Amino acid sequence: MSVWDRPEPPNRPVPLDRERIVAAAVALADEGGLGEVSLRKVAARLGAGPMRLYGFISTKQELLDLMLDEVYAEILPEEQSGDWREALSILAHRTRAAALRHEWPADLLGGRATLGPNALAVGEASLAALDGRAGIDTALRAVETVNAYVTGAIRREIAHVRAERATGMSKHDWQRASGPRLTRMLDTGRFPALAKAVYDGTDVDAETSFATGLDWVLDAVAAKLAPPPA
């Protein structure tokens, strides 16, 4: 029986339920990453004995599944757009926003699908956006492609955020510090394409980069969709 189907025990003597447990675990992860999340630390934050938590959650994996499903609740919009492209774009941007608020979901996204109600609702919204536009196999591949881009882009952006925090150097600080060596390497003439990118390419912020890449992915999806019925 999954954690979502298993009944909760009585909440005495310390008021306790899965909602409180998940909220405490999310707060710990927001503060220090997934490495700070353990049933012992969650119990301590709630003022309960660690063994009390096992009545609600059997394993740490169940706790991580519940935490991730809590974030999926932030992704699902209140209303679904009738335009497939807008609907998938909204879900993608809301996924990025949730990941930037919490950071740790970047370490969990893209793995085995979770069966929490919020994750299922997001999956339903993604496929429903393409209903009537493509056969189910095409819709599945389209959603997989969009999700793969979103997950990869989020992980790259979060990695940059973490690097800045760990080193104390912003992107531009790092570029200035690395500039002399990069210039020497480019001046050898061995990397003409990279040199053109460095000297002639436009540097854009993370949000613009994400939006541009997403538009290109959605363009590719559009090319595979059947024309709307006359």
Kinemage of the C-alpha trace (Angstrom):
@kinemage 1
@onewidth
@group {chain A} dominant
@subgroup {mainchain}
@vectorlist {calphas} color= white
{ca met a 1} P 0.000 0.000 0.000
{ca ser a 2} L 1.433 3.378 -0.994
{ca val a 3} L 1.987 6.172 1.484
{ca trp a 4} L -0.916 8.075 -0.061
{ca asp a 5} L -3.310 5.166 0.501
{ca arg a 6} L -2.140 4.073 3.940
{ca pro a 7} L -4.274 5.477 6.800
{ca glu a 8} L -2.605 7.719 9.359
{ca pro a 9} L -2.406 6.712 13.042
{ca pro a 10} L -3.901 8.844 15.839
{ca asn a 11} L -2.059 12.154 16.293
{ca arg a 12} L -1.579 11.880 20.061
{ca pro a 13} L 0.331 12.550 22.291
{ca val a 14} L 2.130 15.150 20.124
{ca pro a 15} L -0.188 16.579 17.428
{ca leu a 16} L 1.219 14.990 14.304
{ca asp a 17} L 0.100 14.158 10.788
{ca arg a 18} L 1.700 13.717 7.378
{ca glu a 19} L 1.009 17.329 6.444
{ca arg a 20} L 3.046 18.588 9.411
{ca ile a 21} L 5.794 16.051 8.764
{ca val a 22} L 6.109 16.996 5.099
{ca ala a 23} L 6.070 20.724 5.890
{ca ala a 24} L 8.913 20.250 8.383
{ca ala a 25} L 10.902 18.158 5.903
{ca val a 26} L 10.419 20.741 3.129
{ca ala a 27} L 11.589 23.500 5.488
{ca leu a 28} L 14.736 21.525 6.333
{ca ala a 29} L 15.470 20.897 2.652
{ca asp a 30} L 14.873 24.557 1.785
{ca glu a 31} L 17.328 25.593 4.481
{ca gly a 32} L 20.130 23.139 3.808
{ca gly a 33} L 19.340 20.797 0.930
{ca leu a 34} L 18.252 17.176 0.905
{ca gly a 35} L 21.265 16.219 2.987
{ca glu a 36} L 19.602 17.914 5.950
{ca val a 37} L 16.491 15.772 5.693
{ca ser a 38} L 16.263 12.746 7.949
{ca leu a 39} L 13.426 11.290 9.967
{ca arg a 40} L 15.404 12.102 13.134
{ca lys a 41} L 15.797 15.776 12.216
{ca val a 42} L 12.182 16.074 11.109
{ca ala a 43} L 11.029 14.536 14.385
{ca ala a 44} L 13.245 16.919 16.372
{ca arg a 45} L 11.770 19.922 14.569
{ca leu a 46} L 8.283 18.705 15.422
{ca gly a 47} L 9.133 17.914 19.034
{ca ala a 48} L 8.300 14.244 18.578
{ca gly a 49} L 10.224 10.998 19.002
{ca pro a 50} L 11.692 9.615 15.755
{ca met a 51} L 9.748 6.369 16.132
{ca arg a 52} L 6.477 8.339 16.038
{ca leu a 53} L 7.174 9.227 12.417
{ca tyr a 54} L 7.300 5.594 11.332
{ca gly a 55} L 3.579 5.358 11.994
{ca phe a 56} L 3.093 7.896 9.207
{ca ile a 57} L 6.067 7.264 6.900
{ca ser a 58} L 7.862 3.931 6.531
{ca thr a 59} L 11.021 5.037 4.701
{ca lys a 60} L 12.948 8.151 3.748
{ca gln a 61} L 12.019 7.478 0.120
{ca glu a 62} L 8.355 7.825 1.039
{ca leu a 63} L 9.177 11.133 2.704
{ca leu a 64} L 10.987 12.360 -0.420
{ca asp a 65} L 8.024 11.311 -2.572
{ca leu a 66} L 5.664 13.277 -0.335
{ca met a 67} L 7.957 16.308 -0.361
{ca leu a 68} L 8.218 16.306 -4.148
{ca asp a 69} L 4.462 15.935 -4.486
{ca glu a 70} L 4.074 18.995 -2.256
{ca val a 71} L 6.135 20.978 -4.763
{ca tyr a 72} L 4.037 19.638 -7.646
{ca ala a 73} L 1.082 21.345 -5.967
{ca glu a 74} L 2.838 24.661 -6.669
{ca ile a 75} L 3.237 23.805 -10.353
{ca leu a 76} L -0.373 23.097 -11.286
{ca pro a 77} L -2.161 26.306 -12.385
{ca glu a 78} L -5.661 27.019 -11.136
{ca glu a 79} L -7.021 27.088 -14.672
{ca gln a 80} L -5.904 25.144 -17.742
{ca ser a 81} L -5.343 27.126 -20.932
{ca gly a 82} L -7.240 25.958 -23.972
{ca asp a 83} L -4.173 26.500 -26.149
{ca trp a 84} L -1.833 23.485 -26.003
{ca arg a 85} L 1.340 25.519 -26.444
{ca glu a 86} L 0.406 28.042 -23.784
{ca ala a 87} L -0.633 25.239 -21.405
{ca leu a 88} L 2.704 23.401 -21.725
{ca ser a 89} L 4.625 26.669 -21.516
{ca ile a 90} L 2.851 27.664 -18.299
{ca leu a 91} L 3.594 24.281 -16.728
{ca ala a 92} L 7.253 24.546 -17.733
{ca his a 93} L 7.681 28.046 -16.331
{ca arg a 94} L 5.857 27.148 -13.120
{ca thr a 95} L 8.115 24.092 -12.741
{ca arg a 96} L 11.188 26.306 -13.079
{ca ala a 97} L 9.804 28.824 -10.591
{ca ala a 98} L 9.078 26.106 -8.022
{ca ala a 99} L 12.545 24.623 -8.465
{ca leu a 100} L 14.187 28.013 -7.956
{ca arg a 101} L 12.159 28.583 -4.791
{ca his a 102} L 13.262 25.274 -3.308
{ca glu a 103} L 16.371 24.141 -5.303
{ca trp a 104} L 16.317 20.560 -3.969
{ca pro a 105} L 13.627 19.321 -6.416
{ca ala a 106} L 16.319 19.636 -9.099
{ca asp a 107} L 17.937 16.577 -7.490
{ca leu a 108} L 14.713 14.553 -7.748
{ca leu a 109} L 13.121 15.623 -11.039
{ca gly a 110} L 13.499 13.269 -13.960
{ca gly a 111} L 13.624 10.052 -11.961
{ca arg a 112} L 10.989 7.382 -11.677
{ca ala a 113} L 7.506 8.866 -11.828
{ca thr a 114} L 5.865 9.498 -8.477
{ca leu a 115} L 2.230 8.593 -7.932
{ca gly a 116} L 1.227 11.425 -5.643
{ca pro a 117} L -2.024 13.232 -6.434
{ca asn a 118} L -0.332 16.500 -7.380
{ca ala a 119} L 2.253 14.844 -9.629
{ca leu a 120} L -0.514 12.890 -11.341
{ca ala a 121} L -2.524 16.097 -11.803
{ca val a 122} L 0.451 17.789 -13.486
{ca gly a 123} L 0.920 14.768 -15.756
{ca glu a 124} L -2.786 14.823 -16.583
{ca ala a 125} L -2.646 18.532 -17.420
{ca ser a 126} L 0.343 17.985 -19.711
{ca leu a 127} L -1.300 15.203 -21.698
{ca ala a 128} L -4.719 16.882 -21.681
{ca ala a 129} L -3.151 19.914 -23.363
{ca leu a 130} L -2.468 17.727 -26.415
{ca asp a 131} L -5.769 15.858 -26.390
{ca gly a 132} L -7.252 15.935 -29.888
{ca arg a 133} L -4.025 17.326 -31.316
{ca ala a 134} L -2.124 14.063 -31.595
{ca gly a 135} L -2.352 10.344 -31.009
{ca ile a 136} L -1.447 9.159 -27.540
{ca asp a 137} L 2.040 7.951 -28.527
{ca thr a 138} L 2.869 11.283 -30.137
{ca ala a 139} L 1.497 13.111 -27.104
{ca leu a 140} L 3.594 10.961 -24.761
{ca arg a 141} L 6.789 11.599 -26.737
{ca ala a 142} L 5.983 15.311 -26.889
{ca val a 143} L 5.491 15.581 -23.125
{ca glu a 144} L 8.633 13.515 -22.497
{ca thr a 145} L 10.617 15.832 -24.767
{ca val a 146} L 9.366 18.992 -23.075
{ca asn a 147} L 9.968 17.508 -19.624
{ca ala a 148} L 13.491 16.426 -20.581
{ca tyr a 149} L 14.319 19.974 -21.675
{ca val a 150} L 12.782 21.525 -18.565
{ca thr a 151} L 14.566 19.120 -16.212
{ca gly a 152} L 17.935 19.622 -17.911
{ca ala a 153} L 17.612 23.397 -18.010
{ca ile a 154} L 16.559 23.556 -14.353
{ca arg a 155} L 19.430 21.339 -13.228
{ca arg a 156} L 21.939 23.471 -15.116
{ca glu a 157} L 20.548 26.698 -13.662
{ca ile a 158} L 20.465 25.336 -10.108
{ca ala a 159} L 24.041 24.058 -10.529
{ca his a 160} L 25.108 27.609 -11.418
{ca val a 161} L 23.246 29.030 -8.417
{ca arg a 162} L 24.938 26.535 -6.121
{ca ala a 163} L 28.355 27.240 -7.621
{ca glu a 164} L 27.905 30.952 -6.988
{ca arg a 165} L 26.939 30.272 -3.394
{ca ala a 166} L 29.784 27.808 -2.802
{ca thr a 167} L 32.506 30.019 -4.314
{ca gly a 168} L 31.122 33.450 -3.457
{ca met a 169} L 31.694 34.404 -7.098
{ca ser a 170} L 28.930 35.611 -9.387
{ca lys a 171} L 28.831 34.553 -13.022
{ca his a 172} L 30.544 37.790 -14.054
{ca asp a 173} L 33.150 37.448 -11.282
{ca trp a 174} L 33.971 33.969 -12.554
{ca gln a 175} L 34.148 35.189 -16.155
{ca arg a 176} L 36.594 37.933 -15.185
{ca ala a 177} L 38.740 35.519 -13.192
{ca ser a 178} L 38.741 32.938 -15.990
{ca gly a 179} L 39.106 35.463 -18.796
{ca pro a 180} L 42.914 35.523 -19.124
{ca arg a 181} L 43.248 31.757 -19.511
{ca leu a 182} L 40.261 31.546 -21.865
{ca thr a 183} L 41.745 34.314 -23.989
{ca arg a 184} L 45.086 32.508 -24.222
{ca met a 185} L 43.350 29.300 -25.320
{ca leu a 186} L 41.194 31.060 -27.905
{ca asp a 187} L 44.208 32.937 -29.283
{ca thr a 188} L 45.754 29.601 -30.295
{ca gly a 189} L 43.211 29.376 -33.110
{ca arg a 190} L 42.276 25.826 -32.120
{ca phe a 191} L 38.736 26.767 -31.085
{ca pro a 192} L 37.286 29.087 -33.767
{ca ala a 193} L 33.630 28.252 -33.057
{ca leu a 194} L 34.097 28.898 -29.333
{ca ala a 195} L 35.942 32.129 -30.086
{ca lys a 196} L 33.044 33.347 -32.220
{ca ala a 197} L 30.606 32.483 -29.428
{ca val a 198} L 32.677 34.302 -26.797
{ca tyr a 199} L 33.416 37.430 -28.817
{ca asp a 200} L 30.271 37.743 -30.960
{ca gly a 201} L 27.568 35.871 -29.057
{ca thr a 202} L 24.932 37.638 -26.967
{ca asp a 203} L 24.994 36.900 -23.251
{ca val a 204} L 21.444 36.476 -21.929
{ca asp a 205} L 20.081 35.890 -18.448
{ca ala a 206} L 18.867 32.487 -17.274
{ca glu a 207} L 15.183 33.297 -17.684
{ca thr a 208} L 15.638 34.426 -21.292
{ca ser a 209} L 17.735 31.363 -22.075
{ca phe a 210} L 15.088 29.069 -20.576
{ca ala a 211} L 12.228 30.751 -22.437
{ca thr a 212} L 14.065 30.693 -25.768
{ca gly a 213} L 14.981 27.030 -25.495
{ca leu a 214} L 11.439 26.157 -24.467
{ca asp a 215} L 10.034 27.976 -27.489
{ca trp a 216} L 12.329 25.986 -29.776
{ca val a 217} L 11.276 22.700 -28.185
{ca leu a 218} L 7.602 23.644 -28.551
{ca asp a 219} L 8.256 24.545 -32.197
{ca ala a 220} L 9.542 20.996 -32.706
{ca val a 221} L 6.464 19.583 -30.973
{ca ala a 222} L 4.195 21.698 -33.160
{ca ala a 223} L 5.759 20.204 -36.265
{ca lys a 224} L 4.695 16.738 -35.116
{ca leu a 225} L 1.109 17.551 -34.251
{ca ala a 226} L -1.816 16.809 -36.503
{ca pro a 227} L -3.614 19.866 -37.901
{ca pro a 228} L -6.735 20.814 -35.938
{ca pro a 229} L -10.005 19.442 -37.339
{ca ala a 230} L -11.718 21.659 -39.917
